[in-house]
Amino acid sequence: MSQDASAALSEGDHQLLFVNVTLEFDGTQNGYDIWLPGIGIAVVYGFIITVGLVGNVTLMKTCLLVKSMRTVPNLFLSSLALGDLLLLLTCAPVDASRYLVDQWLFGRVGCKLIPFIQLTSVGVSVFTLTALSADRYKAIVKPLDLQTSTVSICVRAAAIWLLSVTLAIPEAVFSDLHTYTTGHANETFVTCGPYPQIGDLHPKIHSTASFIIFYVAPLLIISVYYVFIARSLIRSSKDLPGEGHQHIKKQMKSRKRLAKTVLVFVGLFAVCWLPSHVIYLYRSYHYDQVDTSLGHFIASVSARILAFTNSCVNPFALYLMSKSFSKHFNRQLLWCRPQQRQRSQSSRNYYITTITEAKGSPLIMWKQIN
């Protein structure tokens, strides 16, 4: 159970909103208090995880298996989808469990591993979006440069993952189990914290550094790229001839559409992760004053859900913005149906007759259609 959830409830409410259950692990029985409203929150998490798994797996299949879809932006999006899958499969269920039970269930190893994975995934997302913006800048502002090879794209994607993992290592080093006491009911509980409980300097440094490295700095770089992209598009639209040169016009239209798609992804990331960063900064700079209000709790839950929602919306945003992607997406999503149709057609023989004249007599020819 999160600190805000248990602290915001009165003792009478505790009796109404919690139910005690006994779970057995390794032959030992453990009693846990299940928070009933947390079941509804967990259902929302379950929906996000399910939708995100379907969308991101299908996106990766579409971009990697369909030859015509193996473009530079789509290969970067596949890396982005992999990071989102990692977050949804590991961190989202753990985050949901915090609203169900009043104890940390995943031990000290889980306390170090889960924050590490989450920060790695966030880094992969924002740094991949930065790389995508740089790619759109190169394609629009400097189109005469040599085209990027597939090997180069894979190297860049691997470098993004390596950078994200490296920046997330301190998260694994300093995260640990801590015992907290709520001032309202003088109750203690154990939860996972990202920094040592030594003064209020550590939370301020941690939250500020995370906000700058994983939000402010990448978005500023992306903004600079898009300022140059906008200037180039405005100039090129003025210089385009009114008649003819249809190929150039189509090329510019395609580049605009791709740039707009990347910008939408950047906007979704900025909107979905800003509330989480703001609330974390607020808590870190008021470390000795735990906000137990219901409004703060609702804002915290909403911010966390919105952050995880970012990991499932990209495939569907791309689906709405790209007709070619939506066509291949549908085929990959319903891959079993075409296979069944193909097998049923191959198991049946269809024949047609063609009647021709050969030396005055009819000739019947039979053709098999597979």
N, C-alpha and C positions, 0 to 999 in steps of 0.2 A: 504494500500500500504506500502511496506517495505521502510525503509529509503533509501536504495541503489537505489531502482527503481526510486523514484521520484527525487532524487538528481542527478542522472546520466543523466537525460534528460534535454535538453535545453528548453527554453520557447516555441520556435517554434515547437519542437517535442511534447510538451504537447498538443498542439491543434490537432495534427494529431493522437496521440496514445491514447487519452482519449475520451470517449463519456459520456455525462451526462444522467443519468436515474433517474427517480423518483420512489421510493418505498414507500409503505404505511404500517406502523406498528401501530396497536392500534388506527386506525382512523387518525393518523397524517402522513403527507407526508414528506419524507426525500429525499433530493437530494444527489446522490453519483456519483462520477466519476469512470466509469469502464475503466480499463486499458486494451486495446485491446490485446497486447501480453500476458497479464495475462490469457486470455481465453485459449490459448494453454497450458500454464503451468497447469491450472486447469484441462484440459482434461487429462494430464499425471497423475495428482493426482487421478482423477476419475478412470482411468484404474488400477492404483496400488490398490486403495480401493476395486474395484470389484474383481480383481484377488485374493487379500488377503482374502477377505471374503469367496470366494468359497473354496480356498485352506485350510484355517484354520478351517472352520466349518467342512469340510469333514475329515480333519485330526482328529479333536476331536471325530467325530462320529465313525471313524474307530478304534481309540484307546480305546474308552470307551464302544462301543456297541459290538464289536467283541471280544469274550472271549479269543481267542488265541493271540490277540494283546495287552492284558492288562499286559504288562511287565513293569518293573521298568523304563527303558528309555522312553517307550511310554507314561506312565502316567505323567512323567515329561514334555514330549513334549506337552501333552495336556494342562498343566498349562502354558507352554510357548506360545502356540497358543491362549489361552484365553487372555493373556497379549497383544499379537499382535492385536487381534480383538478389544480390548479396545482402543488401540492407533489408529487403522485405522478408527474406528467409531466416535471418538471424536476429536482427535488432527489433523488428516490429513485434514478433511474438513475445519477446522479453519485455518490451515496453508495455504491451497489453497486460502482461501478468502483474505489473505493478499496481494496476487498478482493481485486481481481483483479490489478491491475498495480501496480508499485512506483513509479509517477510520476504527477504531476498532469497530466491530459490536456487540460484545458480552458482553459489560458492565463490571463493576468491578468484579462481581461474576464470569463471564467467564474468566476474566484475572487471577483470583486466582485458578480456578478449572482446566483449560486446562493445564497449566504448571505442576500442581500437578499430573494429570493423566499421562502426558507424562513421567515425571521422574519415576513415579511408574512402568509404563510399561517397561522402560529401565532397571530399577532395577530388575524386574521379569525376563527379558530376560537374563541379564548377570549373575545373581545369580543362575538361573536355569541351565545355561550352566556350571557353576562352580560345582553345585550339580551333574550334569550328568557326569562330568569329575571325580568327587570323586567316583561315583558309578562304572564307568569303571575301575578305579584304584583298587577298592575293588574286582571287579569281576575277574580281570586278575592277580593282584599281590597277593591278599589274597583270593583265591577262596574257601578255607576251612571254612571261617567265616560263621556264620549263615545267611541264606537268609533273605532279607528284606521283611516284610509283607506289604500288601496293606495299612493297617492302618498307618504304619510307613511312607510310601511314602506320604500319604495324609497329615500327620502331618508336614513333611518336606516342602511340597509344600505350606501349609498354613503359615509356619514360614517364607518362602521366601517372600510371599505376605505381611506379617506383617512387615518384615524388610524393604521392599521396600516402603510401605506406610509411615512408620516412618521416613525414610530418606527423603521422599518427602514433609513432613509437612512444613519445612522451605520455600519451594518453594511457598506454598500457603500463608504463612504468609507474605513474603516480596514482592511477585509479586503485582504490582499495575499499574494503568494507569498513564502515564507520557507524558508531552508535550515536543516534540523535535523541534528544529529549524535547517533547512538545511542551510549551509553556502553559497550554490551556488545561490539559488533564494530567500533566506531569507523567506522561507515559514515555517509555523508551522503545525505540525500534532500530533495527539494523538495516542499512541500505548501502548501496554502492555510490561512492563519491569520487569525483574526478581529480581531487587534490587533497593534500594533507590538511588536517584540522589544526593548523598553526596560524592563528591570527586571521585577518581578513585580507591580507595582501595577495595570497595565492589565488583565491577566486576572482579577484579583480584582474590579475595578470592573465589568468586562463581565459576568462570570458572576453576580455578586450583583444587578446591575441587571436582567438578563434574568429571573432567578428571581423578583424582586419584581414587576416590571411585567407579565410574561407568565404568571405562575402564582399567586403568593401574593395579590396585591391583588385580581385578578378573582375568585378563589375565596372570598376573605373577603366581598366584596360579594354574591356569589351566596348565600353562607351566611346573610347577614343577610336577604336577600329570602326565603329559604326558612324562616327562623325565623318571620317574619310570616305567611307562607303557612300554615305548620303551625298557628299559633295561630288564624288565621281559620277554617281547616277544622274544628278541634276545636270552636270556638264554634258554627259553623253546624250541625254535626252534632247538637249538643245542642238547638238552637233549632228544628230541623226538626219539623213536625207528624208525628204517627204515622200519621194517615190522610189520604188525598188528596194534593193538590199534587204529583202525579207529575211534572209538567213541571219543577218546581223541583228535585226529586230527581234527575231525569235530567241537568239542567244541572250540578248540583254533582258528579255522578259523572263527567261529561265533563271538567269542569275539573280534578278530581283526577287523572284519567288523563293529561291533557296535562301537568300539573305533574310527575307521576311520570316521564313520558317525558323531559322536559327534565332532570330530576334524574339519570336514567340516563346521558344524554349527558354531563352535567357529571362524573359519576363515572368514566366511561370516559376522558375527557380527563385527569382528575386522576391516574388509575392509570397510563395509558400514558405520560404525559410526566414524571412524578415521577422515575423512575430516570435518565432522560437529564439532568435538571437536577442531580440529586445527584452523578452521576459528573463532570459538567462543573465543579461547585463543588469537588469533591475534587481534580481535576486543577489547577484554577486556584490553589488554596491550597497546592498542592505542586508549583509550577511548575518548580522546579529539581531535583525528584526524580521522574524519569520511572519510572512503575511498569511494569515489563516482565514481570510475572507472567502466567501463562496465565489465572489466575482473573480478573484485571482485564480482560484482553482479552475473555474470554467475557462478562463482565458488560457491557462496553462495546458489544459487538455486539448482545447481547440488548436493551439499552436503546434502541439506535438502531432496531432492528427493531420493538420495541414502540411507539416513537413514531410510526413510519410506519404501523403497523397501525391507529392511531387514525383515520387518514384513510380507512379502508375499512370500518370496523365500523358507523358510524352508520346507513347505509341499512338494514342487516340487523337492527340493534337496533329501528329503527322498524317494520320488517316484522313482527317478532315481537310487538310491543306494540300494533299498530293493525290491526284487521281491515279497515277501509275502505282504509287505505293498502296493505295486502298485496294486496287485490283489484285495485286500480288498478295496483299495481306489477307484478303478473303480466301484466296486459293490455299495459302499456307494454313489458315485457321481451320479450313474445312478439308484438310488434306486427305482424310479417310474417305470422303464421299467420291472424289474423282477416281481414287484407286479402286473402290468397289465398282464404280461404273465401268472402269476399264476392264476389270476382271470379268464382269458379266457380259461385256461385249465380246471379249476374246473367247469366251466359252460357247458362244452361239455363232453359227455360220449363216450368212446372208447371201443369197444368190439372186442374180438378175439375168434375164435372157435378152440377147440381142439378135434380132432376125435380120440377116443380110441375104443378098442375092449372089449366088456363085454359080455360074454357068446355067442359069435359068432355074435352078432348084434352091429352095430355101435352106439356109444353113443356120442351125441354132448353136450359139456359143454361150457357154456358161462361165461366169466370172465370180470368183469368191472375194467378198469384201470383208477385211478383218476389222 
